[in-house]
Amino acid sequence: MVNAPEFFLSHRLPLALAAQKFGYEVHVATANGPDVEKVREYGFFHYTIPFARSGQNPIRELKTILFLTRLFRAVKPDLVHLITIKPVLYGGISARIVGIKSVVAAVSGLGTVFLASSIAAKLRRWLVTFLYSTAFKQKRLTVIFQNPDDRDTLLELGVVRSTETFMIRGSGVDLADYPYVPEPVGTPVVVMAARLLKDKGTLDYIEASRLLHQRGTDLKMRLIGSPDPGNPTTVTQHELDAWACEGTVELLGYRKDIADQYAAANVVCLPSYREGLPKSLIEAAACGRAVVTTDVPGCRDAIIPDVTGLLVPIRNASLLADAIQKLVEEPELRERMGRAGRRLAEDAFTIENIVAQHMSIYQEHLEQ
């Protein structure tokens, strides 16, 4: 169970195909979307869940839990794998109601609720903690984390036991799809590819581009991605229009050819405020590109600091600009970091390695 069909295809398809090949009957449940038919084309059973991306209407959320409860009773799965926040919380509660024997929950980041400090955010955090505690009371449970900070946070809150946790670094990358190629020649290119959210550090990236432009640094900065209207921290179209007029960053919009975009770049940047383990940085490592990212959970776990990339504090455009400028002006350093990044991807992030770890968890649960 995943929140959106496009996320399933981009992050979890290899795992589902491996399970199918292994002999499991694979059912996929997501919210509705244009990619649902693509999911079915792979031979999976598909169910459309009435997930509200940003809605917090308690009646509607309760209806979603009731829908999932009916779905589990109808399908009678031997094991459910819950991925992303709402599927983990609501699917976990439904699995507990129905009595599903084996539950695997993937915590791919704790989300913005664990970042904000307002009174309203603290109340939401208390509610989410309660929901995690309820969802994680299962007969057999494995909670997969992508970084130790998220794991330790939920352990300290007492919502999960250490014996129920497992660490898998990200959702993997197919090295054949993200080959290592030499850097392009000419003016250095820096690229950020992400959903255009404030929590991804988009505004910091824009401000860093202004500072570098003022300094006269010879480089091109590109921003790949589109706004996410369902997210409260999304960048607005008005802001995009203003940046386009300003001209310090090239706005490329939503793109699927990320490997080609990284091949055409010299440095990859992600100044996010918190992540599970960002796929964009794994892909950058596979392509052999030096990285500038923030010293926060998830981001710092996707690199080897000062070996495959540089870490900077969050919400600090000046230091972000300094780190970008350092890599732009030191080609030997970034090329060395890029080669080390490729080795890191080969050692830790291959899709074969990630799939094998998940299949081991499935087998252990079902053999019990």
N, C-alpha and C positions, 0 to 999 in steps of 0.2 A: 504494500500500500504506500503510495507516494502522493504528494499534494497535486502535482501537475503532470500530464502525459509527456510534455517536452522535457521535464526534469528526469523522468524515467528513461527516456531515450538517450539523453546526453550523459547521464551518470550511472544508470543501473542496468541498462540493456545487456551488457556482456555477462553480468551475474545471472540474469534470468535465462539467457541462452545456455549458459553452462549448466544450470539446474535442469533445464529442459533436456539437454543432451545426456545428462546423468540419469535421466529416467523419471524425474519428477513431473507431475502435472502442474503447470504454472498458471496461476490466475493473477491478474493485475487489476488493482483498483486505484483510480485516480479521479480528480475532478474532470469536468468536461473540457474539451479543447480541440483545436483542429488536428492535433497529432494522434487522436484516439484511434483513427483508422490505421495509422502506421503501426500502432501497438498490436492491433489485431492481425495485421499482415504477417507478423512473426509467428502466428499460431497460438498466441496466448488468449485465454478467456479474459474478457475485460468487463469491468463494472464501473459505471459512472457514479461518483460520490458527490453529494451536494455540499462541497466545501465552499465556504465563504472566505476569500483571501484575506480581507481586512475587517470583515464584519465581527462585531462583538455582541450581537443580539443574543442574549442567553436562550431565548426560545428556539431560535434557528440553530444554535450550536447543539442544543439538546436533541433537536430533530436529527442532526447529523449522527450523534451517538446512537440514537434509536435505529437509524438506517443501517449503520455498521453492525449493530447487534443482530438485526434481521438477516443481513448478508452473511455473517459468520454462521448463523444457525442453518442457513440454506446451503452454503458451500461445504461446511464441516471440514475446514482445513486441518491438516496434521500439524502444520507450523505456519505462523504468520510472521512476516518480516515488515516492520513498520519503519518508515523512513521520512524524515523531516518532522517538524514540531507537532502540527495538528494530528497527522496520522499516528505519531507515537502516543500522544495524550489521549485522543478519542478512541483510536484503535485499541490501545492498551486497556482502557476502561471497558470497552465492548468485549474484548477477549476474556477479560476477567469475569464479566457477567455470564458469558456463554460457557466458560470453562475450557477454553482452548488449552491444549496440553503444552505446547511449546511456543514461546514468543521471543522473537529477536527484534530488538529496538535499536535503530541507528540514530544516535544523537550527533547530527552533522552541524553542530553549532548551537549555542543556547539562545541566540537571537538578541534583538535590541532590548528586550525586556530586562536583560541583565546588564545593560549599559547605562540606562537613564537613572537619574537620582531624584526625580520629583516625587511628591507624595503619591500621585496617581500611579507612577511607575512602580513604587514600592508595594502598593496594593496589588497591582497586576503581578508583580514578582511573587508575592505571597500566594496568590491564586494559582499561578503556574506551578509553584513548588508543591502545593497541595495536589494538583492534578498529576504531576509526576509521581508523587508518592502513591497515589491511588492506582495509576496505570502500571506501576512497577511491582505490584503485589500479584505475582503470577506463580503457577505451579512450577514451570521451568522457564527461566529468563536469562537471556544474555543481552547486555546493553553494550553496543559497540560505540566507542568514542574515537574521534579523529585526532584529538590532542589531549594531553594530560591535564590541562587547566580545567576543561569542561568536566572531565571525570572527577577531579578533586573537588570541584564546586558541588557536584551532586552528592559525592560521598560525604562532604562536610555537612550538607543539609540533611543527611540521613535518609535520602529517598531511595538509595540503592546500596547494596552490599558489595564489597570489593570482590568477592568470589563470583559475582554476577557480571563483572565488567571485563571488557576485552578491547584492546587497542589495535585499530587498523588505520594506517595513515592514508586517508583519502579514498577516493573511488577509482583510482588508477588511471593510467594512460597507456594507449596503444602506441608503442614506440615507432611502429611502422607508419602510423598516421601523423606523427610529430617527429620527423627526422631531424637529425643534426645537420645543419648546413652552415657554411662560412658566413660571417657577417657581410652585409652589403657595404659597398664602398660609397664614399661621398659624405654628405652631411649626415651626422648621426641622428637616428630616429629613436624616440622614446614612445612607448605605447602602453596605454592602460585599457584593459578589456574587462568590463564588469557591468552588472546592472547599475544604472545611473541613480544611485542612492547617496544621500549625504553620509550615511554610515559606512559606505565604501570608501570614503575619503575623496569623493569627486570634487568637492569645493576646494580641498587642499591641493589637489592636483592642478586645478585651474589657477589657483593663486601662485603655486610654484612656477607655473608656466609664465605668469606675468613677471615674477621676479627674475627669472632667467632671461626673459626678453629685455627687461630693463638693464640687466648686466651685459647684454650684447653677446650672450653665449650662442655659439653657432650650433643649432640643433633644430629638429622638428619634433613637435609633440602631438601625438594623436590620441584621440579618445574614442573607444569602440563601445557601443552599448546603446540601450534605449531606456527611457523612463519606465517606471513600474507603478502605474496609477493605483494599484492595490496596496502599495506600501506607504506608510505615513511619512517616510523620510525621502520620498522620491524627488528627483530634480524635476522642475517644471519646464514646459515647452517655452515659456517666457525666458527662463534662464538660458536655455539652449540657444534661443534666437539672439540673446545678448552676447553670448560667447562667440557665436558665429560672426557677428558684426565686429567683435573685438579682434578676432583673428590670430590670437596667440596659440590656439590649439586647433588642429584639424579634427572636425567632428565627422566620424565615419558611419555613425548609426549602428544598427544591429547587424552583425556579420556572423556567418557560419564558417568562414574560411580562416579561422584563428591561426592555424599552422602557417598559412601563407603570410598572414599579417605579422606573425612573430619572425618568420624568415626574412621579412622586409624591414625588420627593426634591429636595433643594436642593444636596447635596454628595455626591460619590462618592469612596469611600476604598478603596485597595488597598495595604496595607503589606507587600507581598511581599518575600522575600529575594533573589529572582532570577527573571527571566522571559525568554521570547523577545521577544515584544511582546504584552502582554496585551490580549485582545479586549475585556475588560470596560472598559478605559480608552478604547479606540477608540469603543466604543458610548456611553460617557459623553460623549465629545467630540461625537459626532454629535447627542446629545440636548441639547447645550448646557449641560452641568453642569460646574461647577468641580470640580477633582480634588485630593485629597491622596494622595500616593504616596511611595514610598521612592526614595532616590538610589542605585539599583542598575541593572545592565544590564537593558534591556527596559522597566522602569517609567519611567525618566527619558527614554527614547526615544519614549514614547507621549504626552508632553506637551511644551509649551514652558514651562520653569520660570519662574514668576512672571508668566506671561502667560495660560496656560490652567489652571494649577494650582500647587500648592506641593509641594516636595520636603522630606523629612525623613530622618534616618538610620534604618537598620534597628534593630530591637530596642530602640527608645527610645519607650516608651509616653507619657512625659511630653511630649516634643517633638511626638509625633503628636497628643496632646490639644491642645497649644497651637495647632497648625496648623488643626485642625478648629474650635477655638473662634474663631480669627481669621476664618475664612470664615463661620461661623454669625453672628458679631456684626457683620460688614461686608457687608450685602446688595449694596451697589453694587459692591464688589470682586468678589464671586462671580458676579454677573450679567455683569460685564464679562469675566471669565474664561470664563464659559459661552459667550458670543457668540464669543470668540476660539477656543474649542474647536471650535465648529461650523465656523468657517472653516478650521481645521486639518483637520478631517475631510473637508471638501469638497475641499481642496487635495491631501491626501496619502493618505487612507484609503478612498476610494470603492472598492466592489467592482469597478467597471468598470476602474479603474486597475490594481488588483492582478491581475485576470484577464488584462488585456492584456499585462502584463509576463511572466506565466507562459506565455502563448501564444507570445510572441516567443521565449522560451527553447526551447519545444518545436520551433518551426519551424526555428530555427537548428540545433538538433541533427539533425533529420530531413533537412534540406536538405544537411547534410554527408555 
